[in-house]
Structures are given as structure tokens and as C-alpha cells.
Amino acid sequence: MTGIKDVAQAAGVSVSTVSYVLSGKRTISSQTISKVMDVIDELGYVPNANAQRMRGGRSQIISISEPIRKDMNQIEFSSYFLQTVKHVKSAGYDALLLSGEHEAVDDIRRVGNNNLADGVILLDIETDDIRARRADSYGKPCVAIGYPQERRYCACIDIDFVHMGHMAAQRLFDLGHRVVAALRDLEMHYVRQSGYVILFRDAFLQRAEELGMTVMESGPVEYDTFDPQQYVEDLLGEKQRPTALVSQADAAILNTVLDALALANVSIPDDISVLSCGTYFEAELMKAPISEMPLEPEGLCTKVTDILIDAIENGTDIRGVLELIEPKYVDRGSVSKPRSDFLRQS
């Protein structure tokens, strides 16, 4: 079996030079690199991956920390994970999923400090995310899809959900909506301070208040207790009937609300506009087309992978880097100007 000594002898260089060419630990002339790589190809030499890791060489593996949590949205989970893996693979790396929740930091440290991975991507970020706070202890570059409060030690890439909240309120106001219903996401997301859910809600309510709009926010939403018929009945019974509904809920909840509106002979968008924000209906089954300011797994995962690969291969310091992406509006016909005769029916 061909070994590193055979490569060194055939290339006319030392064993340490071959090792440096493979690990990238030292600057070697392009001429020498080319000569060594030609010999490696000619002899069919395959470096021992375990030995490379012990010497601090690259493993060509990126760890992805995405905790499996109770009542998680499986479609969003799989979308972000699969898109990340896709782009990691296209960059010449393999992906290692770290799915632990409470032991997440220990898992990332173990993998990073033992050179089992060259970098780490953090998914499903909370506002106060311990994984981001401890990123200085991983021994590897780290990038997050999200906007945690503590982000000194990792790069953070996300949609600008504050701007999304302002955009949603402004768009409805410009169309003439003055009384708007707000349907919350599952309560667990607010309890555990899921970053984008909190950022959007707070920004939307703030901008609506500045514009003088009235927002009727739903109570806590849970799969087993939410009553869509009662929710719609309460909205239609308000003295000031809302002419628009802004939803952070997933497809499972919003579909039941759409059914309840149809049973009440409320037409979308003629009677009430519906705008969904921070959702991913491209991958979920909706009973009707709903205009949306969506999550964007593919675009975000591409950016995150590019930044991390640059840090791994070029030594770029990405600590503290923050990039917020402009939100998009996808018009599927469920938002329009309010109809005055609908208001008079209340």
C-alpha cells in the first residue's frame, strides 16, 4: 500500500512537506504543491483521515446543530437541514447532524475540539441562545441562521424580521386597513423566545401602533386547544370588525381558520385580507393560496455555507459578522383593499 514516504520519495521532497501540502498548515510554493499532488494522483495515495485529524488537518466535515424540540415544525426543520446539507455537500464537505437540545454545547465542543469537524452551523436560534454565547469555546468557526442577543463569537445570517414586521403593518395601512387581527404562532415559540417569532411580532405591533392601527391579537395558540370557529366568531362579533388578518401560525392552524371563515361566508380577500409572515407555505399544504412574507431556507443556507467555507479554507475571521436579508413579499392574491360594506355588517 502506498504511504506518505513513497509520495515524498517520488516527489523529491521531505515527508513533512507532503504533510504540509495535505494539511495546509504552512505556506508551500505552488510549484511544490503541484508536484506533490501529481505524484499523489499517479500513485493513488489516500491520506489516512484519522491521522490527518490527529495532526489538526481538515476533516471535510461540517457539524450542523439543530436541536429536536417538542412540537417542532418538522417541515421547517427538514427544509433548513436538507438545504444546508445540499450546499455543504456541493462545497466538498460532508454534514454531521447534532440534534441534542440540552447537551448541544457539549456536543459541539466535543466534535470541534477533537477535529471531527471543521466548522459548525447553528440552526433554530433562540433569542438568548446558549450555543451562540459559547461559540468561542468550539475551537472552530461558527455561523448561525438567526439573530441571537449574544453574537460576538459567531457570524449571524438571517432575514430582517424587524423590517418584515414594519413592512407588513405599512403594506396593510397603505391599502386602507385600520383594524387588523393578529394570529399568534404556537405558544411554545414565545415561551422559549424563538428569535424570528419574537422579532416579527414586536416590530409589527410597534409599527401598527405608530400608524394608529388597532391590532386584535389572539390569545395563546396550542394544537389541542385552539378553536378556529370560536376565534372567527369572536372576530366577526367585534364592534370594530377587522378587515385583515396577519398570521404567524403554521399551515395546520391557519387552514382551520380558513375553513371557519368559509363556513361564516367570509370571502378572502373581498371581506378580509390574509397575510402570513415568517412561514414557509411553499413546502406546506394550504387549502387556499395565501400571500406571504416567507422564510427562505435555500437562500439563507447558501449564504451561511459560503461564509463558513471561507472561514475554514481562507482563515477569515467571521466572529461578530451580521448580515440581515431584505424580506420578500409573495403575492398570492389574498390581500387587497378593505371593502366598506363588509364593515357595515358588524
Residue, then its C-alpha position, 0 to 999 in steps of 0.5 A: m500500500t502506498g504511504i506518505k514516504d513513497v509520495a515524498q520519495a517520488a516527489g523529491v521532497s521531505v515527508s513533512t512537506v507532503s504533510y504540509v501540502l495535505s494539511g495546509k498548515r504552512t505556506i508551500s510554493s505552488q510549484t511544490i504543491s503541484k508536484v506533490m499532488d501529481v505524484i499523489d494522483e499517479l500513485g493513488y495515495v489516500p491520506n489516512a483521515n484519522a491521522q490527518r485529524m490527529r495532526g489538526g488537518r481538515s476533516q471535510i466535515i461540517s457539524i450542523s446543530e439543530p436541536i429536536r424540540k417538542d412540537m417542532n415544525q418538522i417541515e421547517f426543520s427538514s427544509y433548513f437541514l436538507q438545504t444546508v446539507k445540499h450546499v455543504k455537500s456541493a462545497g466538498y464537505d460532508a454534514l454531521l447532524l447534532s440534534g441534542e437540545h440540552e447537551a448541544v454545547d457539549d456536543i459541539r465542543r466535543v466534535g470541534n475540539n477533537n477535529l471531527a469537524d471543521g466548522v459548525i452551523l447553528l440552526d433554530i436560534e433562540t433569542d438568548d441562545i446558549r450555543a451562540r454565547r459559547a461559540d468561542s469555546y468550539g475551537k472552530p468557526c461558527v455561523a448561525i441562521g438567526y439573530p441571537q442577543e449574544r453574537r460576538y463569537c459567531a457570524c449571524i445570517d438571517i432575514d430582517f424580521v424587524h423590517m418584515g414586521h414594519m413592512a407588513a403593518q405599512r403594506l396593510f395601512d397603505l391599502g386602507h386597513r385600520v383594524v387588523a387581527a393578529l394570529r399568534d404562532l404556537e405558544m411554545h415559540y414565545v415561551r422559549q423566545s424563538g428569535y424570528v417569532i419574537l422579532f416579527r411580532d414586536a416590530f409589527l405591533q410597534r409599527a401598527e401602533e405608530l400608524g394608529m392601527t388597532v391590532m386584535e391579537s389572539g390569545p395563546v395558540e396550542y394544537d389541542t386547544f385552539d378553536p378556529q370557529q370560536y376565534v372567527e366568531d369572536l372576530l366577526g362579533e367585534k364592534q370594530r370588525p377587522t378587515a385583515l388578518v396577519s398570521q404567524a401560525d403554521a399551515a395546520i392552524l391557519n387552514t382551520v381558520l380558513d375553513a371557519l371563515a368559509l363556513a361564516n361566508v367570509s370571502i378572502p380577500d373581498d371581506i378580509s385580507v390574509l397575510s402570513c409572515g415568517t412561514y414557509f407555505e411553499a413546502e406546506l399544504m394550504k387549502a387556499p393560496i395565501s400571500e406571504m412574507p416567507l422564510e427562505p431556507e435555500g437562500l439563507c443556507t447558501k449564504v451561511t455555507d459560503i461564509l463558513i467555507d471561507a472561514i475554514e479554507n481562507g482563515t477569515d475571521i467571521r466572529g461578530v459578522l451580521e448580515l440581515i436579508e431584505p424580506k420578500y413579499v409573495d403575492r398570492g392574491s389574498v390581500s387587497k383593499p378593505r371593502s366598506d360594506f363588509l364593515r357595515q355588517s358588524 
